[in-house]
Amino acid sequence: MSTTQIVGWVAVAVLLFWMVGAYNRLVRLRNAIANAFAQIDVQLKRRYDLIPNLVETAKRYIAHERETLEAVIAARNQAHAAADHVRARPADAGAVGALALAEHTLGGSLGRLMAVVENYPELKGDQTLRELSEELTSTENRVAFARQAFNDAALDYNNAAGQFPTTLVSALFGFKPAGMLQSTTSEAERMAPRVQF
């Protein structure tokens, strides 16, 4: 074998080893996204389990606020279904976007319910409702931290998949950009909700 052939084979071997390393890194980062969503999923399940208890407790006092209670349950069910879709494909940007929208709707519904609760002193004084509200607040904080970890994992993956020369491997093997969980999508959503009765 000539020196040129040896150099050529060494270059091909180095390229193959690099491609395998880049592919494995992208797989590891994509799996980190799935793990990060699993952490969110644990907190979302806890949240989804708390909401029916909160609604049932409130029903005893505010039966005539049926529309608000039904909106909370409908939003909870929609968010739960969106979370199921993301659980199957945590790196799918479309599914993550749908989950973010469903969670935003649920947050708005819960905010309206809590505003209604403020108008009923006997309901506000209910020990069960206070405990459920505290659990829900604690869970919301955990969800926020888990979302941050998810977005960090998605950012690491997207950076790795988009940087040259790894972008060649990501394009070759179909690694698509991961979606980020956004809590708001417009300036109007960043404003505090205004509830009027």
C-alpha positions as a Markdown table, in Angstrom:
| # | Residue | x | y | z |
|---|---|---|---|---|
| 1 | Met | 0.0 | 0.0 | 0.0 |
| 2 | Ser | 1.2 | 3.4 | -0.8 |
| 3 | Thr | 1.4 | 6.3 | 1.6 |
| 4 | Thr | -1.5 | 8.0 | -0.2 |
| 5 | Gln | -3.7 | 5.0 | 0.3 |
| 6 | Ile | -2.9 | 4.7 | 3.9 |
| 7 | Val | -3.5 | 8.4 | 4.5 |
| 8 | Gly | -6.8 | 8.0 | 2.6 |
| 9 | Trp | -7.9 | 5.1 | 4.7 |
| 10 | Val | -6.9 | 6.9 | 7.9 |
| 11 | Ala | -8.9 | 9.9 | 6.8 |
| 12 | Val | -12.0 | 7.7 | 6.1 |
| 13 | Ala | -11.6 | 6.0 | 9.4 |
| 14 | Val | -11.3 | 9.3 | 11.3 |
| 15 | Leu | -14.4 | 10.6 | 9.4 |
| 16 | Leu | -16.4 | 7.5 | 10.3 |
| 17 | Phe | -15.4 | 7.7 | 14.0 |
| 18 | Trp | -16.3 | 11.3 | 14.1 |
| 19 | Met | -19.7 | 10.6 | 12.5 |
| 20 | Val | -20.4 | 7.8 | 15.0 |
| 21 | Gly | -19.4 | 10.1 | 17.8 |
| 22 | Ala | -21.6 | 13.0 | 16.5 |
| 23 | Tyr | -24.6 | 10.6 | 16.0 |
| 24 | Asn | -24.2 | 9.2 | 19.5 |
| 25 | Arg | -24.0 | 12.7 | 21.0 |
| 26 | Leu | -27.2 | 13.7 | 19.2 |
| 27 | Val | -29.0 | 10.6 | 20.4 |
| 28 | Arg | -27.8 | 11.2 | 24.0 |
| 29 | Leu | -29.0 | 14.8 | 23.8 |
| 30 | Arg | -32.4 | 13.7 | 22.3 |
| 31 | Asn | -32.7 | 11.2 | 25.2 |
| 32 | Ala | -32.0 | 14.0 | 27.7 |
| 33 | Ile | -35.0 | 15.9 | 26.3 |
| 34 | Ala | -37.1 | 12.8 | 26.9 |
| 35 | Asn | -35.8 | 12.6 | 30.4 |
| 36 | Ala | -36.5 | 16.3 | 31.0 |
| 37 | Phe | -40.0 | 15.9 | 29.8 |
| 38 | Ala | -40.5 | 12.8 | 32.1 |
| 39 | Gln | -39.7 | 15.1 | 35.0 |
| 40 | Ile | -42.3 | 17.6 | 33.8 |
| 41 | Asp | -44.8 | 14.8 | 33.3 |
| 42 | Val | -44.5 | 13.7 | 36.9 |
| 43 | Gln | -45.4 | 17.2 | 38.1 |
| 44 | Leu | -48.2 | 17.5 | 35.5 |
| 45 | Lys | -49.8 | 14.3 | 36.6 |
| 46 | Arg | -49.7 | 15.5 | 40.2 |
| 47 | Arg | -51.3 | 18.8 | 39.0 |
| 48 | Tyr | -53.9 | 17.0 | 36.9 |
| 49 | Asp | -54.8 | 14.8 | 40.0 |
| 50 | Leu | -55.2 | 17.8 | 42.2 |
| 51 | Ile | -57.5 | 19.8 | 39.9 |
| 52 | Pro | -60.6 | 17.5 | 40.2 |
| 53 | Asn | -60.3 | 17.6 | 44.0 |
| 54 | Leu | -60.1 | 21.3 | 43.9 |
| 55 | Val | -63.1 | 21.6 | 41.7 |
| 56 | Glu | -65.1 | 19.1 | 43.8 |
| 57 | Thr | -64.4 | 21.1 | 46.9 |
| 58 | Ala | -65.4 | 24.3 | 45.3 |
| 59 | Lys | -68.6 | 22.8 | 43.9 |
| 60 | Arg | -70.0 | 22.5 | 47.4 |
| 61 | Tyr | -70.0 | 26.2 | 47.8 |
| 62 | Ile | -70.3 | 27.7 | 44.3 |
| 63 | Ala | -72.7 | 25.4 | 42.4 |
| 64 | His | -74.0 | 28.4 | 40.4 |
| 65 | Glu | -70.5 | 29.0 | 39.0 |
| 66 | Arg | -70.9 | 25.8 | 37.0 |
| 67 | Glu | -69.4 | 27.4 | 33.8 |
| 68 | Thr | -66.2 | 28.2 | 35.5 |
| 69 | Leu | -65.9 | 24.7 | 37.0 |
| 70 | Glu | -66.6 | 23.0 | 33.7 |
| 71 | Ala | -64.0 | 25.2 | 31.9 |
| 72 | Val | -61.3 | 24.1 | 34.4 |
| 73 | Ile | -62.2 | 20.4 | 33.9 |
| 74 | Ala | -62.3 | 20.8 | 30.1 |
| 75 | Ala | -58.9 | 22.6 | 30.1 |
| 76 | Arg | -57.4 | 20.0 | 32.4 |
| 77 | Asn | -58.5 | 17.2 | 30.1 |
| 78 | Gln | -57.2 | 19.0 | 27.0 |
| 79 | Ala | -53.8 | 19.6 | 28.7 |
| 80 | His | -53.7 | 16.0 | 29.9 |
| 81 | Ala | -54.3 | 14.8 | 26.3 |
| 82 | Ala | -51.6 | 17.1 | 25.0 |
| 83 | Ala | -49.1 | 15.8 | 27.6 |
| 84 | Asp | -49.9 | 12.3 | 26.5 |
| 85 | His | -48.9 | 13.2 | 22.9 |
| 86 | Val | -45.6 | 14.8 | 24.1 |
| 87 | Arg | -44.8 | 11.8 | 26.2 |
| 88 | Ala | -44.8 | 9.7 | 23.1 |
| 89 | Arg | -42.6 | 12.2 | 21.2 |
| 90 | Pro | -40.8 | 14.6 | 23.5 |
| 91 | Ala | -38.6 | 16.2 | 20.9 |
| 92 | Asp | -41.6 | 16.9 | 18.5 |
| 93 | Ala | -41.9 | 20.7 | 18.3 |
| 94 | Gly | -45.5 | 20.6 | 17.2 |
| 95 | Ala | -46.6 | 18.4 | 20.1 |
| 96 | Val | -44.6 | 20.6 | 22.6 |
| 97 | Gly | -46.3 | 23.7 | 21.2 |
| 98 | Ala | -49.7 | 22.1 | 21.6 |
| 99 | Leu | -48.9 | 21.2 | 25.2 |
| 100 | Ala | -47.7 | 24.8 | 25.9 |
| 101 | Leu | -51.0 | 26.2 | 24.5 |
| 102 | Ala | -53.1 | 23.7 | 26.4 |
| 103 | Glu | -51.2 | 24.4 | 29.6 |
| 104 | His | -51.7 | 28.1 | 29.1 |
| 105 | Thr | -55.4 | 27.6 | 28.7 |
| 106 | Leu | -55.5 | 25.5 | 31.9 |
| 107 | Gly | -53.6 | 28.2 | 33.8 |
| 108 | Gly | -56.1 | 30.8 | 32.7 |
| 109 | Ser | -59.0 | 28.6 | 33.8 |
| 110 | Leu | -57.4 | 28.0 | 37.2 |
| 111 | Gly | -56.8 | 31.7 | 37.6 |
| 112 | Arg | -60.5 | 32.4 | 36.9 |
| 113 | Leu | -61.5 | 29.7 | 39.4 |
| 114 | Met | -59.2 | 31.2 | 42.1 |
| 115 | Ala | -60.7 | 34.6 | 41.4 |
| 116 | Val | -64.2 | 33.1 | 42.0 |
| 117 | Val | -62.9 | 31.5 | 45.2 |
| 118 | Glu | -61.8 | 34.9 | 46.5 |
| 119 | Asn | -65.4 | 36.1 | 46.3 |
| 120 | Tyr | -66.6 | 33.4 | 48.6 |
| 121 | Pro | -65.3 | 33.8 | 52.2 |
| 122 | Glu | -66.8 | 30.5 | 53.3 |
| 123 | Leu | -65.0 | 28.7 | 50.5 |
| 124 | Lys | -61.8 | 30.6 | 51.1 |
| 125 | Gly | -62.0 | 29.4 | 54.7 |
| 126 | Asp | -62.4 | 25.8 | 53.8 |
| 127 | Gln | -59.3 | 23.8 | 55.1 |
| 128 | Thr | -59.4 | 21.3 | 52.3 |
| 129 | Leu | -59.5 | 24.0 | 49.6 |
| 130 | Arg | -56.6 | 25.8 | 51.3 |
| 131 | Glu | -54.5 | 22.6 | 51.4 |
| 132 | Leu | -55.3 | 21.8 | 47.8 |
| 133 | Ser | -54.4 | 25.4 | 46.7 |
| 134 | Glu | -51.1 | 25.1 | 48.6 |
| 135 | Glu | -50.4 | 21.8 | 46.9 |
| 136 | Leu | -51.3 | 23.3 | 43.5 |
| 137 | Thr | -49.0 | 26.3 | 44.1 |
| 138 | Ser | -46.2 | 24.0 | 45.1 |
| 139 | Thr | -46.8 | 21.8 | 42.0 |
| 140 | Glu | -46.8 | 24.9 | 39.8 |
| 141 | Asn | -43.4 | 25.8 | 41.1 |
| 142 | Arg | -42.1 | 22.3 | 40.4 |
| 143 | Val | -43.5 | 22.4 | 36.9 |
| 144 | Ala | -41.7 | 25.7 | 36.3 |
| 145 | Phe | -38.4 | 24.3 | 37.4 |
| 146 | Ala | -39.0 | 21.1 | 35.3 |
| 147 | Arg | -39.9 | 23.3 | 32.2 |
| 148 | Gln | -36.6 | 25.2 | 32.6 |
| 149 | Ala | -34.7 | 21.9 | 32.7 |
| 150 | Phe | -36.6 | 20.7 | 29.6 |
| 151 | Asn | -35.8 | 23.9 | 27.7 |
| 152 | Asp | -32.2 | 23.6 | 28.7 |
| 153 | Ala | -32.0 | 20.1 | 27.3 |
| 154 | Ala | -33.8 | 21.2 | 24.1 |
| 155 | Leu | -31.4 | 24.1 | 23.7 |
| 156 | Asp | -28.3 | 21.8 | 24.1 |
| 157 | Tyr | -29.8 | 19.4 | 21.6 |
| 158 | Asn | -30.7 | 22.2 | 19.1 |
| 159 | Asn | -27.3 | 23.8 | 19.5 |
| 160 | Ala | -25.5 | 20.5 | 18.9 |
| 161 | Ala | -27.7 | 19.5 | 15.9 |
| 162 | Gly | -27.4 | 23.0 | 14.3 |
| 163 | Gln | -23.6 | 23.5 | 14.6 |
| 164 | Phe | -21.3 | 22.7 | 11.7 |
| 165 | Pro | -20.2 | 20.0 | 11.0 |
| 166 | Thr | -22.6 | 18.1 | 13.3 |
| 167 | Thr | -25.4 | 19.6 | 11.3 |
| 168 | Leu | -24.4 | 17.3 | 8.4 |
| 169 | Val | -24.9 | 14.3 | 10.6 |
| 170 | Ser | -28.2 | 15.6 | 11.9 |
| 171 | Ala | -29.5 | 16.3 | 8.4 |
| 172 | Leu | -28.3 | 12.9 | 7.2 |
| 173 | Phe | -30.0 | 11.0 | 10.0 |
| 174 | Gly | -33.1 | 13.1 | 10.3 |
| 175 | Phe | -32.6 | 14.8 | 13.7 |
| 176 | Lys | -35.2 | 17.6 | 13.7 |
| 177 | Pro | -35.0 | 20.6 | 16.0 |
| 178 | Ala | -36.8 | 20.1 | 19.4 |
| 179 | Gly | -39.5 | 22.5 | 20.5 |
| 180 | Met | -39.2 | 24.7 | 23.6 |
| 181 | Leu | -42.0 | 25.0 | 26.2 |
| 182 | Gln | -43.1 | 28.6 | 26.2 |
| 183 | Ser | -45.3 | 30.0 | 28.9 |
| 184 | Thr | -46.5 | 32.9 | 26.8 |
| 185 | Thr | -46.7 | 33.5 | 23.1 |
| 186 | Ser | -47.7 | 37.2 | 23.0 |
| 187 | Glu | -47.2 | 40.4 | 24.9 |
| 188 | Ala | -50.9 | 40.4 | 25.9 |
| 189 | Glu | -50.5 | 37.0 | 27.6 |
| 190 | Arg | -47.7 | 38.5 | 29.8 |
| 191 | Met | -50.2 | 40.9 | 31.4 |
| 192 | Ala | -52.0 | 39.8 | 34.6 |
| 193 | Pro | -55.5 | 38.3 | 33.9 |
| 194 | Arg | -58.4 | 40.7 | 34.6 |
| 195 | Val | -61.5 | 39.1 | 36.0 |
| 196 | Gln | -64.7 | 41.1 | 36.2 |
| 197 | Phe | -68.0 | 40.0 | 37.8 |
